[in-house]
């Protein structure tokens, strides 16, 4: 596995990610943002991105999720 963005140290990548998460999700507290940033750093796909790009990618992926608990249109 290569280090994220080939030039950022882990602590710097994670801190930039936390800052961008705070801008994107103002209700997210720092400890939750830090935990999420650490998970994103450990995931090879997001770790290969710049931190800001990784946050946008994850937010986009989560927005695409289709809830599986919606009601059926017609009863069986």
Backbone bond lengths (Angstrom), bond angles and torsions (degrees), N, CA, C in turn:
res aa  C-N    CA-C-N  psi(-1)  N-CA   C-N-CA  omega(-1)  CA-C   N-CA-C  phi
1 X - - - 1.452 - - 1.519 109.17 -
2 X 1.291 116.30 133.20 1.461 119.10 177.02 1.529 109.00 -87.68
3 X 1.317 116.18 156.65 1.458 120.32 178.04 1.512 109.21 -69.96
4 X 1.304 117.57 150.15 1.459 120.80 -177.80 1.514 112.05 -57.69
5 X 1.293 114.22 136.28 1.457 123.16 177.24 1.527 113.12 53.81
6 X 1.304 118.00 16.17 1.456 125.77 176.85 1.519 115.23 58.10
7 X 1.329 119.70 -14.66 1.457 119.07 -176.79 1.528 113.64 -131.15
8 X 1.310 117.90 -11.88 1.464 119.95 -178.48 1.520 110.79 -89.02
9 X 1.293 116.20 138.03 1.452 120.30 172.12 1.520 108.44 -76.23
10 X 1.311 116.16 156.42 1.461 121.09 -176.77 1.523 112.13 -55.07
11 X 1.305 117.50 -48.34 1.474 120.86 -177.49 1.520 111.49 -61.47
12 X 1.329 116.75 -39.94 1.467 120.24 179.58 1.527 110.70 -68.34
13 X 1.336 116.66 -41.93 1.465 121.01 179.20 1.525 109.57 -60.65
14 X 1.325 116.17 -47.77 1.468 121.33 -178.18 1.529 110.76 -63.90
15 X 1.318 117.66 -43.34 1.469 120.09 -179.89 1.530 111.45 -63.80
16 X 1.318 117.87 -42.98 1.461 120.54 177.03 1.522 110.70 -62.40
17 X 1.304 116.69 -37.88 1.460 121.96 177.72 1.529 110.04 -64.20
18 X 1.316 117.41 -45.01 1.473 122.04 178.84 1.528 110.35 -60.33
19 X 1.313 116.91 -43.65 1.474 121.10 179.44 1.525 110.45 -62.28
20 X 1.323 117.12 -44.10 1.465 119.77 -179.39 1.528 111.08 -69.97
21 X 1.323 117.62 -36.05 1.459 120.55 175.28 1.527 110.60 -61.14
22 X 1.331 117.18 -40.93 1.465 121.47 179.25 1.522 111.04 -63.15
23 X 1.324 117.02 -36.41 1.475 120.55 177.48 1.524 111.06 -71.18
24 X 1.322 116.01 -38.48 1.458 121.57 -176.56 1.522 111.80 -76.24
25 X 1.317 116.73 -40.42 1.472 123.38 -178.44 1.526 109.47 -126.40
26 X 1.320 118.00 83.18 1.473 120.11 -175.86 1.525 114.29 -59.26
27 X 1.309 119.38 -25.36 1.456 122.04 -179.68 1.518 114.29 -79.01
28 X 1.312 117.39 -8.76 1.462 122.11 -178.39 1.523 109.34 -78.67
29 X 1.339 117.40 124.91 1.466 118.28 179.67 1.531 109.95 -77.75
30 X 1.318 114.66 164.27 1.471 120.02 -173.71 1.525 112.48 -60.87
31 X 1.318 118.05 -39.10 1.472 119.33 -178.22 1.530 110.75 -66.31
32 X 1.329 117.40 -39.22 1.464 120.36 177.54 1.526 110.56 -67.94
33 X 1.344 116.87 -40.52 1.462 121.06 178.29 1.529 110.41 -64.00
34 X 1.315 116.51 -39.61 1.464 120.76 179.20 1.527 110.97 -66.03
35 X 1.323 116.89 -41.67 1.470 120.48 178.07 1.526 110.61 -63.67
36 X 1.324 116.58 -43.24 1.459 120.50 178.76 1.527 111.35 -65.49
37 X 1.318 117.12 -42.24 1.467 121.21 178.57 1.530 110.79 -61.52
38 X 1.332 116.67 -39.86 1.467 119.93 177.54 1.524 111.17 -63.75
39 X 1.329 116.87 -42.26 1.472 120.43 177.09 1.527 110.70 -61.87
40 X 1.319 115.90 -42.67 1.466 119.90 -179.70 1.532 110.75 -65.73
41 X 1.332 116.50 -34.46 1.459 120.68 177.96 1.527 111.32 -67.23
42 X 1.320 116.62 -34.56 1.464 120.53 -178.87 1.523 113.28 -80.11
43 X 1.320 117.79 -17.31 1.458 122.17 179.17 1.525 108.41 -85.21
44 X 1.341 118.82 117.33 1.468 121.36 -172.51 1.537 114.83 -54.63
45 X 1.323 116.92 -38.32 1.475 118.63 -176.70 1.524 111.52 -65.38
46 X 1.340 117.43 -46.20 1.463 119.29 -179.55 1.529 111.28 -78.07
47 X 1.314 117.62 -30.53 1.463 120.16 178.72 1.522 111.74 -64.49
48 X 1.321 117.21 -26.57 1.468 120.92 179.64 1.534 112.02 -77.07
49 X 1.341 116.66 -12.23 1.466 121.54 -179.37 1.523 110.13 -94.12
50 X 1.341 115.62 164.00 1.458 119.22 167.83 1.523 106.80 -65.34
51 X 1.332 118.46 150.84 1.468 120.65 -176.02 1.532 113.92 -56.29
52 X 1.321 116.38 -42.61 1.462 120.15 -179.40 1.530 111.01 -65.06
53 X 1.314 115.91 -40.07 1.462 121.08 177.50 1.528 110.33 -65.39
54 X 1.327 117.03 -38.68 1.464 121.45 179.51 1.525 110.79 -63.63
55 X 1.331 117.25 -42.15 1.464 120.68 178.48 1.523 110.15 -62.48
56 X 1.323 117.14 -45.46 1.464 121.03 179.42 1.530 110.89 -62.83
57 X 1.327 116.64 -40.60 1.460 121.47 179.04 1.528 110.65 -61.36
58 X 1.334 116.92 -49.21 1.462 120.87 -178.78 1.528 110.51 -64.32
59 X 1.322 117.37 -42.26 1.471 120.44 178.56 1.526 110.49 -60.92
60 X 1.316 116.42 -41.58 1.468 120.42 179.03 1.527 110.83 -65.16
61 X 1.318 117.10 -43.21 1.459 120.76 179.75 1.525 111.28 -63.48
62 X 1.319 116.85 -41.32 1.467 119.96 179.61 1.524 111.25 -67.93
63 X 1.319 117.12 -33.00 1.468 120.71 178.97 1.525 111.44 -69.24
64 X 1.326 117.36 -22.89 1.458 121.88 -178.93 1.528 112.90 -82.56
65 X 1.306 117.29 -12.08 1.459 120.68 -176.61 1.530 110.25 -62.94
66 X 1.301 115.47 135.30 1.462 121.75 178.14 1.523 107.73 -102.29
67 X 1.311 116.77 121.82 1.467 118.06 179.51 1.527 111.22 -60.43
68 X 1.309 116.69 138.56 1.463 121.32 -179.66 1.518 112.00 -97.26
69 X 1.305 117.33 1.99 1.454 119.74 -176.75 1.525 112.18 -105.86
70 X 1.325 117.49 17.19 1.459 118.79 179.43 1.526 110.71 -71.94
71 X 1.307 116.50 156.41 1.472 121.31 -177.89 1.511 110.85 -75.65
72 X 1.288 114.48 150.41 1.464 120.02 174.70 1.519 108.60 -70.02
73 X 1.304 115.10 147.33 1.466 118.72 -179.41 1.515 111.50 -71.89
74 X 1.311 116.85 -36.85 1.471 120.52 -178.81 1.522 109.08 -126.84
75 X 1.309 116.33 138.40 1.473 117.82 177.45 1.506 110.88 -64.82
76 X 1.295 116.36 154.92 1.465 120.85 178.66 1.488 111.60 -76.91
